[in-house]
Amino acid sequence: MSQPPLFPHQHTGAMRLAERVPTYLGFDMGIGKTRTFIEAVLLRHAKRVLVICPASAVLVWKREIGLWHPFAPSSSSRPRPI
């Protein structure tokens, strides 16, 4: 199954992130920040990526990584209480 193409704003955001230019993805909710970031990671050929997010978003990130980059291993951990 082929992936749908990025929207123009996602392509621009992914290219900018991949250039290592300080970038803030200020898209509205549901506009594709996660996929944009994943595409930037793929463009950079990154071996490892650290995503820091609220616990409520961990499963969303894992699902999205599996959807857009199915061969990427992913793992998660919870913070330890201080």
BELRAMO-V459148 format. One line per field, one symbol per residue. burial: + if it has 24 or more other ideal C-beta (glycine too) atoms within 12 Angstrom, else -. A space follows every 10 residues. Layout:
# BELRAMO-V459148
burial->???
This chain:
# BELRAMO-V459148
burial->---------+ --++--+--- ----+----- -+++++++++ ++-------- +--------- +--++--++- ---+------ --
